Amino acid sequence: MKNLTLMCAFFLAMPFAVAAKGDKQGPGGSPAAPREVREIKMADQAVLETLALSVSPSTMYRCSKSAATCSGPNKASLGLALLAARNSKASLEALAQLVRYQLDGEISEDFTCHISEKGKAVAPYLINLNPERLLRRCVDDLGKFKTNSGLDIPSGEVCSDVKTISEKKGELIEMINSRSKCANEDF
């Protein structure tokens, strides 16, 4: 029981690791305040780790044995909301780059609604996305998480492939251009 408690604490604390103090760049090299950079990295890490843990067989087993292990607010939703809360270049860029993940269900709907809400402000960041680079980044970040956590996580279940990233990018740009909006109750 003590080991399970320690493992839960470890997984709950991991998304809150912060960047080094000297890092003053946003996701694509854009300047950002140090606090914002840390928050962007933390939010992005929360999304990645939530997705990774959701497909990990050992996490699924632990969740089936103890509902408390996997209860509470969804860290991916909180990370997404944090990225969408600002309109800075770094935050909009980080928000657009979430297309590299296989978002589904509620997270996918929230992501689409946040992009819709940002509209033309986020469009340049979507247009400038490089699907190959985003896939490489996702695989690299997931690899680091797998190494640090010791979990077996298939990258194909967390990272979108180049074709999917390109298609989602096009769909989001088309949605922005058509000025589609989500209903308030969708958030």
Backbone as CSV, one residue per row, in Angstrom:
resi,resn,N_x,N_y,N_z,CA_x,CA_y,CA_z,C_x,C_y,C_z
1,MET,0.833,-1.192,0.000,0.000,0.000,0.000,0.873,1.249,0.000
2,LYS,1.970,1.195,0.775,2.872,2.347,0.847,3.495,2.623,-0.526
3,ASN,3.867,1.549,-1.254,4.438,1.726,-2.592,3.425,2.337,-3.549
4,LEU,2.177,1.912,-3.462,1.131,2.472,-4.310,0.952,3.954,-4.023
5,THR,0.976,4.332,-2.752,0.848,5.741,-2.374,2.011,6.551,-2.922
6,LEU,3.227,6.010,-2.828,4.399,6.721,-3.363,4.311,6.860,-4.874
7,MET,3.853,5.798,-5.545,3.717,5.877,-7.005,2.670,6.901,-7.398
8,CYS,1.572,6.961,-6.679,0.527,7.948,-6.975,1.073,9.357,-6.800
9,ALA,1.791,9.574,-5.716,2.371,10.897,-5.465,3.344,11.265,-6.575
10,PHE,4.147,10.281,-7.025,5.100,10.516,-8.096,4.388,10.955,-9.375
11,PHE,3.334,10.229,-9.775,2.629,10.548,-11.006,1.843,11.845,-10.905
12,LEU,1.355,12.167,-9.748,0.630,13.424,-9.579,1.577,14.617,-9.599
13,ALA,2.797,14.423,-9.141,3.753,15.532,-9.081,4.500,15.755,-10.381
14,MET,4.630,14.725,-11.210,5.435,14.833,-12.430,5.040,15.990,-13.336
15,PRO,3.758,16.257,-13.589,3.428,17.341,-14.513,3.827,18.719,-14.013
16,PHE,4.187,18.807,-12.745,4.474,20.112,-12.197,5.957,20.436,-12.154
17,ALA,6.765,19.631,-12.818,8.174,19.951,-12.945,8.284,21.186,-13.831
18,VAL,9.179,22.096,-13.495,9.264,23.358,-14.228,10.568,23.474,-14.978
19,ALA,10.593,24.403,-15.905,11.760,24.623,-16.747,12.873,25.307,-15.964
20,ALA,14.061,25.240,-16.522,15.197,25.930,-15.916,14.964,27.424,-15.950
21,LYS,15.529,28.137,-14.977,15.290,29.570,-14.848,15.812,30.367,-16.040
22,GLY,16.846,29.885,-16.699,17.418,30.650,-17.799,16.620,30.571,-19.089
23,ASP,15.643,29.726,-19.191,14.857,29.544,-20.409,13.843,30.671,-20.538
24,LYS,13.985,31.484,-21.584,13.089,32.611,-21.770,12.402,32.538,-23.135
25,GLN,12.248,31.341,-23.666,11.633,31.189,-24.967,10.371,30.355,-24.864
26,GLY,9.427,30.699,-25.725,8.207,29.925,-25.815,8.456,28.685,-26.638
27,PRO,7.400,27.965,-27.014,7.521,26.683,-27.683,8.284,26.709,-29.003
28,GLY,8.148,27.741,-29.801,8.822,27.794,-31.094,9.936,28.817,-31.124
29,GLY,10.465,29.187,-29.969,11.528,30.161,-29.895,11.032,31.576,-29.694
30,SER,9.737,31.760,-29.471,9.192,33.094,-29.272,9.520,33.587,-27.864
31,PRO,9.792,34.900,-27.715,10.094,35.411,-26.382,8.857,35.353,-25.481
32,ALA,9.079,35.033,-24.239,7.990,34.981,-23.266,8.579,35.233,-21.889
33,ALA,7.748,35.720,-20.996,8.188,35.949,-19.627,8.525,34.603,-18.985
34,PRO,9.524,34.584,-18.101,9.933,33.309,-17.486,8.783,32.546,-16.825
35,ARG,7.902,33.241,-16.144,6.783,32.545,-15.503,5.876,31.907,-16.554
36,GLU,5.611,32.655,-17.612,4.752,32.115,-18.662,5.399,30.899,-19.314
37,VAL,6.700,30.948,-19.530,7.408,29.806,-20.123,7.250,28.580,-19.236
38,ARG,7.434,28.741,-17.951,7.282,27.613,-17.018,5.853,27.075,-17.055
39,GLU,4.880,27.974,-17.077,3.486,27.545,-17.087,3.128,26.828,-18.390
40,ILE,3.660,27.300,-19.508,3.413,26.650,-20.796,4.006,25.248,-20.787
41,LYS,5.224,25.120,-20.312,5.856,23.794,-20.255,5.097,22.870,-19.315
42,MET,4.665,23.399,-18.190,3.917,22.608,-17.230,2.582,22.150,-17.833
43,ALA,1.892,23.049,-18.514,0.601,22.722,-19.122,0.776,21.674,-20.219
44,ASP,1.786,21.864,-21.060,2.036,20.916,-22.138,2.412,19.549,-21.560
45,GLN,3.226,19.547,-20.526,3.628,18.292,-19.884,2.421,17.583,-19.271
46,ALA,1.503,18.359,-18.707,0.293,17.769,-18.121,-0.541,17.078,-19.195
47,VAL,-0.647,17.693,-20.364,-1.404,17.079,-21.464,-0.709,15.793,-21.906
48,LEU,0.588,15.867,-22.171,1.342,14.696,-22.620,1.233,13.547,-21.616
49,GLU,1.490,13.839,-20.356,1.508,12.777,-19.354,0.129,12.177,-19.124
50,THR,-0.911,12.987,-19.174,-2.260,12.449,-19.015,-2.590,11.497,-20.152
51,LEU,-2.240,11.898,-21.375,-2.490,11.029,-22.523,-1.671,9.749,-22.415
52,ALA,-0.398,9.894,-22.040,0.486,8.726,-21.922,-0.006,7.768,-20.845
53,LEU,-0.351,8.302,-19.702,-0.810,7.446,-18.604,-2.137,6.768,-18.927
54,SER,-2.952,7.424,-19.756,-4.257,6.836,-20.090,-4.133,5.601,-20.968
55,VAL,-3.001,5.426,-21.647,-2.812,4.245,-22.496,-1.802,3.259,-21.916
56,SER,-1.255,3.569,-20.771,-0.292,2.677,-20.136,-1.014,1.514,-19.455
57,PRO,-0.676,0.283,-19.827,-1.330,-0.869,-19.205,-1.181,-0.889,-17.677
58,SER,-0.014,-0.495,-17.170,0.168,-0.536,-15.711,-0.686,0.519,-15.018
59,THR,-0.878,1.675,-15.644,-1.746,2.695,-15.057,-3.193,2.229,-15.078
60,MET,-3.602,1.636,-16.193,-4.973,1.129,-16.276,-5.225,0.086,-15.186
61,TYR,-4.223,-0.762,-14.939,-4.361,-1.776,-13.900,-4.513,-1.110,-12.528
62,ARG,-3.653,-0.132,-12.236,-3.731,0.561,-10.941,-5.075,1.267,-10.784
63,CYS,-5.576,1.871,-11.838,-6.871,2.558,-11.769,-8.003,1.561,-11.515
64,SER,-7.891,0.377,-12.109,-8.945,-0.622,-11.903,-8.937,-1.150,-10.472
65,LYS,-7.793,-1.127,-9.805,-7.683,-1.625,-8.430,-8.067,-0.581,-7.391
66,SER,-7.878,0.712,-7.754,-8.186,1.777,-6.801,-8.665,3.009,-7.550
67,ALA,-9.933,3.308,-7.422,-10.501,4.468,-8.109,-9.821,5.763,-7.670
68,ALA,-9.350,5.822,-6.436,-8.702,7.031,-5.924,-7.409,7.337,-6.675
69,THR,-6.781,6.300,-7.233,-5.535,6.486,-7.968,-5.735,7.397,-9.172
70,CYS,-6.874,7.318,-9.799,-7.103,8.057,-11.045,-8.262,9.049,-10.928
71,SER,-8.582,9.453,-9.733,-9.689,10.390,-9.558,-9.169,11.818,-9.510
72,GLY,-10.076,12.744,-9.483,-9.718,14.160,-9.423,-9.808,14.804,-10.786
73,PRO,-9.475,16.081,-10.839,-9.582,16.794,-12.112,-8.602,16.242,-13.149
74,ASN,-9.002,16.273,-14.375,-8.166,15.812,-15.472,-7.063,16.834,-15.712
75,LYS,-5.814,16.398,-15.558,-4.682,17.324,-15.716,-4.563,17.844,-17.151
76,ALA,-4.963,17.038,-18.125,-4.918,17.503,-19.511,-5.897,18.656,-19.724
77,SER,-7.080,18.557,-19.124,-8.058,19.651,-19.233,-7.535,20.920,-18.575
78,LEU,-6.902,20.760,-17.428,-6.343,21.926,-16.736,-5.199,22.542,-17.543
79,GLY,-4.343,21.688,-18.113,-3.246,22.193,-18.946,-3.758,22.920,-20.169
80,LEU,-4.761,22.350,-20.807,-5.377,22.983,-21.978,-5.974,24.336,-21.617
81,ALA,-6.684,24.391,-20.496,-7.290,25.650,-20.062,-6.221,26.696,-19.760
82,LEU,-5.107,26.279,-19.177,-4.019,27.215,-18.876,-3.430,27.783,-20.168
83,LEU,-3.223,26.932,-21.165,-2.686,27.414,-22.441,-3.668,28.366,-23.123
84,ALA,-4.952,28.098,-23.008,-5.963,28.923,-23.673,-6.288,30.203,-22.907
85,ALA,-5.822,30.305,-21.682,-6.172,31.462,-20.856,-5.488,32.749,-21.307
86,ARG,-4.368,32.624,-21.965,-3.617,33.813,-22.402,-3.738,33.998,-23.912
87,ASN,-3.462,35.212,-24.332,-3.447,35.519,-25.765,-2.059,35.926,-26.240
88,SER,-1.041,35.586,-25.473,0.319,35.927,-25.873,0.754,35.040,-27.036
89,LYS,1.772,35.476,-27.735,2.305,34.706,-28.857,2.718,33.306,-28.396
90,ALA,3.433,33.221,-27.286,3.922,31.926,-26.796,2.770,30.993,-26.435
91,SER,1.740,31.506,-25.784,0.603,30.661,-25.394,-0.210,30.217,-26.609
92,LEU,-0.430,31.125,-27.555,-1.180,30.752,-28.767,-0.413,29.717,-29.580
93,GLU,0.886,29.882,-29.660,1.721,28.926,-30.379,1.675,27.546,-29.702
94,ALA,1.787,27.536,-28.385,1.725,26.268,-27.642,0.363,25.605,-27.791
95,LEU,-0.686,26.399,-27.764,-2.038,25.868,-27.947,-2.171,25.211,-29.323
96,ALA,-1.722,25.889,-30.365,-1.801,25.344,-31.727,-1.002,24.045,-31.848
97,GLN,0.123,23.974,-31.170,0.989,22.800,-31.285,0.427,21.542,-30.627
98,LEU,-0.657,21.671,-29.890,-1.277,20.485,-29.289,-1.854,19.531,-30.339
99,VAL,-1.919,19.960,-31.595,-2.398,19.054,-32.650,-1.491,17.834,-32.789
100,ARG,-0.304,17.881,-32.211,0.613,16.742,-32.306,0.158,15.548,-31.475
101,TYR,-0.765,15.774,-30.570,-1.253,14.704,-29.709,-2.545,14.110,-30.249
102,GLN,-2.786,12.852,-29.910,-4.049,12.207,-30.241,-5.055,12.565,-29.150
103,LEU,-5.667,13.700,-29.323,-6.674,14.157,-28.373,-7.996,13.501,-28.735
104,ASP,-8.709,13.055,-27.726,-10.017,12.478,-28.010,-10.996,12.838,-26.912
105,GLY,-12.245,12.577,-27.194,-13.290,12.838,-26.208,-13.361,14.292,-25.785
106,GLU,-13.500,14.488,-24.502,-13.668,15.822,-23.925,-12.481,16.735,-24.230
107,ILE,-11.273,16.202,-24.187,-10.078,17.017,-24.443,-10.088,17.531,-25.881
108,SER,-10.454,16.669,-26.816,-10.523,17.069,-28.217,-11.579,18.158,-28.426
109,GLU,-12.732,17.974,-27.807,-13.804,18.976,-27.926,-13.382,20.310,-27.323
110,ASP,-12.783,20.260,-26.144,-12.320,21.498,-25.506,-11.248,22.178,-26.352
111,PHE,-10.322,21.391,-26.888,-9.260,21.940,-27.734,-9.867,22.657,-28.944
112,THR,-10.779,21.987,-29.614,-11.420,22.586,-30.786,-12.158,23.868,-30.412
113,CYS,-12.856,23.859,-29.287,-13.589,25.054,-28.846,-12.638,26.197,-28.485
114,HIS,-11.524,25.881,-27.845,-10.552,26.932,-27.517,-9.944,27.529,-28.793
115,ILE,-9.643,26.683,-29.762,-9.119,27.185,-31.044,-10.175,28.059,-31.713
116,SER,-11.407,27.609,-31.706,-12.506,28.380,-32.281,-12.643,29.731,-31.592
117,GLU,-12.554,29.722,-30.279,-12.678,30.953,-29.500,-11.539,31.933,-29.815
118,LYS,-10.333,31.408,-29.995,-9.175,32.271,-30.303,-9.250,32.796,-31.737
119,GLY,-9.842,32.023,-32.620,-10.078,32.458,-33.995,-8.836,32.926,-34.719
120,LYS,-8.938,34.083,-35.347,-7.854,34.625,-36.183,-6.562,34.842,-35.409
121,ALA,-6.635,34.997,-34.090,-5.421,35.202,-33.293,-4.512,33.978,-33.325
122,VAL,-5.093,32.781,-33.392,-4.304,31.550,-33.374,-4.017,31.031,-34.786
123,ALA,-4.726,31.532,-35.777,-4.585,31.039,-37.156,-3.146,31.070,-37.678
124,PRO,-2.373,32.156,-37.491,-0.999,32.148,-38.016,-0.135,31.031,-37.422
125,TYR,-0.397,30.683,-36.192,0.386,29.626,-35.543,0.013,28.258,-36.095
126,LEU,-1.247,28.078,-36.431,-1.674,26.835,-37.077,-1.081,26.734,-38.480
127,ILE,-1.140,27.822,-39.218,-0.624,27.838,-40.592,0.859,27.493,-40.620
128,ASN,1.616,27.987,-39.650,3.066,27.782,-39.626,3.509,26.449,-39.016
129,LEU,2.574,25.608,-38.607,2.952,24.330,-38.007,3.646,23.432,-39.026
130,ASN,4.670,22.748,-38.578,5.387,21.777,-39.392,5.063,20.384,-38.832
131,PRO,4.196,19.622,-39.507,3.766,18.325,-38.985,4.916,17.362,-38.670
132,GLU,5.945,17.320,-39.521,7.079,16.422,-39.273,7.796,16.807,-37.978
133,ARG,8.014,18.082,-37.781,8.690,18.565,-36.578,7.840,18.297,-35.334
134,LEU,6.522,18.487,-35.461,5.641,18.238,-34.317,5.631,16.759,-33.932
135,LEU,5.607,15.877,-34.912,5.652,14.443,-34.617,6.963,14.097,-33.920
136,ARG,8.059,14.597,-34.440,9.375,14.338,-33.840,9.417,14.829,-32.388
137,ARG,8.865,16.024,-32.157,8.848,16.573,-30.799,8.014,15.700,-29.870
138,CYS,6.852,15.261,-30.342,5.982,14.422,-29.519,6.687,13.121,-29.162
139,VAL,7.286,12.474,-30.144,7.973,11.201,-29.907,9.142,11.402,-28.941
140,ASP,9.898,12.486,-29.118,11.024,12.781,-28.218,10.545,13.037,-26.791
141,ASP,9.512,13.877,-26.645,8.994,14.193,-25.310,8.414,12.947,-24.642
142,LEU,7.709,12.141,-25.407,7.146,10.912,-24.858,8.265,9.947,-24.466
143,GLY,9.307,9.888,-25.273,10.459,9.032,-24.954,11.098,9.423,-23.629
144,LYS,11.244,10.716,-23.400,11.802,11.191,-22.125,10.893,10.800,-20.969
145,PHE,9.585,10.970,-21.160,8.648,10.607,-20.105,8.706,9.107,-19.823
146,LYS,8.760,8.299,-20.880,8.831,6.850,-20.710,10.093,6.458,-19.943
147,THR,11.206,7.094,-20.276,12.463,6.803,-19.587,12.368,7.172,-18.115
148,ASN,11.836,8.351,-17.830,11.733,8.821,-16.445,10.713,8.042,-15.624
149,SER,9.655,7.585,-16.270,8.590,6.908,-15.525,8.767,5.392,-15.481
150,GLY,9.507,4.859,-16.437,9.681,3.413,-16.510,8.456,2.685,-17.056
151,LEU,7.526,3.440,-17.613,6.299,2.844,-18.133,6.445,2.498,-19.606
152,ASP,5.730,1.465,-20.019,5.689,1.073,-21.419,4.484,1.759,-22.065
153,ILE,4.764,2.750,-22.895,3.687,3.533,-23.510,3.911,3.551,-25.019
154,PRO,2.971,3.041,-25.788,3.123,3.056,-27.248,2.960,4.474,-27.800
155,SER,3.984,4.975,-28.488,3.933,6.357,-28.996,2.807,6.541,-30.002
156,GLY,2.437,5.484,-30.712,1.366,5.576,-31.696,-0.002,5.843,-31.093
157,GLU,-0.120,5.685,-29.779,-1.389,5.952,-29.116,-1.415,7.324,-28.460
158,VAL,-0.305,8.035,-28.491,-0.221,9.367,-27.885,0.038,10.429,-28.947
159,CYS,0.955,10.135,-29.861,1.359,11.106,-30.883,0.583,10.879,-32.174
160,SER,0.077,11.958,-32.749,-0.576,11.874,-34.055,0.481,11.729,-35.126
161,ASP,0.159,11.025,-36.199,1.098,10.908,-37.310,1.043,12.172,-38.166
162,VAL,1.978,12.289,-39.090,2.097,13.490,-39.925,0.811,13.771,-40.690
163,LYS,0.214,12.732,-41.254,-1.021,12.909,-42.024,-2.144,13.459,-41.138
164,THR,-2.298,12.891,-39.951,-3.355,13.335,-39.034,-3.117,14.772,-38.580
165,ILE,-1.868,15.109,-38.282,-1.542,16.488,-37.877,-1.911,17.453,-39.005
166,SER,-1.533,17.106,-40.236,-1.838,17.961,-41.391,-3.346,18.120,-41.590
167,GLU,-4.067,17.013,-41.471,-5.528,17.073,-41.641,-6.185,17.915,-40.551
168,LYS,-5.777,17.710,-39.309,-6.363,18.462,-38.186,-6.044,19.948,-38.329
169,LYS,-4.824,20.249,-38.719,-4.418,21.632,-38.959,-5.336,22.273,-40.002
170,GLY,-5.573,21.580,-41.110,-6.453,22.096,-42.164,-7.881,22.284,-41.681
171,GLU,-8.389,21.315,-40.922,-9.753,21.414,-40.382,-9.899,22.614,-39.448
172,LEU,-8.897,22.829,-38.604,-8.970,23.946,-37.656,-8.902,25.296,-38.375
173,ILE,-8.049,25.391,-39.386,-7.954,26.633,-40.163,-9.272,26.895,-40.892
174,GLU,-9.848,25.838,-41.468,-11.141,25.963,-42.151,-12.232,26.406,-41.164
175,MET,-12.216,25.845,-39.961,-13.193,26.214,-38.934,-13.044,27.703,-38.574
176,ILE,-11.819,28.152,-38.427,-11.575,29.559,-38.098,-12.071,30.455,-39.228
177,ASN,-11.749,30.080,-40.454,-12.165,30.887,-41.606,-13.682,30.937,-41.767
178,SER,-14.372,29.879,-41.351,-15.830,29.866,-41.445,-16.480,30.553,-40.234
179,ARG,-15.636,30.946,-39.285,-16.079,31.639,-38.050,-17.024,30.800,-37.201
180,SER,-16.834,29.489,-37.251,-17.621,28.591,-36.400,-17.242,28.821,-34.940
181,LYS,-18.212,28.760,-34.088,-17.986,28.935,-32.651,-18.691,27.833,-31.887
182,CYS,-18.154,27.516,-30.740,-18.786,26.542,-29.843,-19.780,27.262,-28.956
183,ALA,-20.777,26.538,-28.528,-21.742,27.099,-27.575,-21.077,27.257,-26.218
184,ASN,-21.509,28.237,-25.444,-20.924,28.478,-24.124,-20.926,27.235,-23.243
185,GLU,-21.959,26.429,-23.358,-22.050,25.238,-22.506,-21.063,24.140,-22.930
186,ASP,-20.391,24.320,-24.058,-19.391,23.341,-24.507,-18.075,23.486,-23.772
187,PHE,-17.924,24.546,-23.009,-16.663,24.750,-22.277,-16.795,24.243,-20.876
